[in-house]
Amino acid sequence: MSTTAWWIVGYVIGGAVVLIAATLLIVINLLARRIVTQTAEITLALDGAMRNTNPLFDIGMVNHGFESITRGLKNSSGEEGDEDERRVLQRLVSVLGRR
């Protein structure tokens, strides 16, 4: 084979490599765009779920309010009720603070 033929073979191989690399870059760009679109949709769904579940965090305060009301009613009627957990925590803090 002559030198010119080797140059042609080299150009063909180089062209094939460039074509494969360009194809891979196009595929990567298309997949990246698809991922970005899906990420935006997932973010919107998660924000909606957060808005729907935020009121659940208020249940603890409502329960504490009911416990306080129940404790007050028991104290006013002369029954012994459970001790308020806030008072227990304050006592623990004061005991630990003395050390």
N, C-alpha and C positions, 0 to 999 in steps of 0.2 A: 504494500500500500504506500502511496506517495505521501509526502508531507502535507500537501493540500487536503488530502482525504482525512488525515488525522485532525487537522484543524476543523474540518466540517463535523467530524464525530464529536470533537470537544464542544463546538458551538451547540450542537443538538443536545448533548448531555447537559450543558449549562442552561440552555433554554428550558429543558424539562425540569431542572431543579428550581429555576426561577418561577416557572408555572405552578409547580407543586407548592412552593412557599407562598406565592400570592393567593392560591386557593385556600391554603390553611389560614392565612391572615383574614381573608374574607369570612370564612366559617367562624373564626374566633370572634370577629366583630359582630356578626349576626347573633351568636350565642350570648355575647355580653349585653347587647341591646335587649334580648329576651329576658335575661336575668334582671336587668334594671327595671323592666316593666313588671315582672313578677314581684320584685322587691317592693315597688310602690304599692301594688295591690295588697301584699301581705302587711305592709305598714298600716294601710287604711283599715284592714280587718282587725289588726291588733289594737289600734286606737279605738275602734268601735267596741271591742271586747272590754277594754279598760274603762270606757265610759259606762258600759252596762254593769260592770262589777264594782265600781267605786262605792255605791251605796252599801255594799256588804261590810265595809269597814266601819260603818256607823252602828252596826248591830251590837258591838261590844259596849258602846256608850249607852245604848238603849237598855241593854241588859243591866248595866251598872245602875242606871236610873231606876229601873224596876226593883232591883235589890235594895236600894236606898229607901224607896217608898215602902216596900214590904217591911224593912227593918224598923222604919219609923212607926208604921202601924202596929207592929208587934210591941215596940217599946211603949206606945201610948196605951195599949190594952193591957200592959203588964206582963206580956210573954217575953221570954228570953229569945233574942234573935242572934243570928250569926254576927260575928264582929266584922266591922268594915275592914276590907283588905288594905285600904289606904292608911288607916290608923296603925295597922300592924306594920306596914312598911315604914311609916314615920317613926314608930318606936324602934324598929331595927336600925334605922339610920341614926337615931339619937344615941343608941347604945354603942354602935360602931364608932360614932363620932367622939365619944368620951375616951376611947382607947388611944 
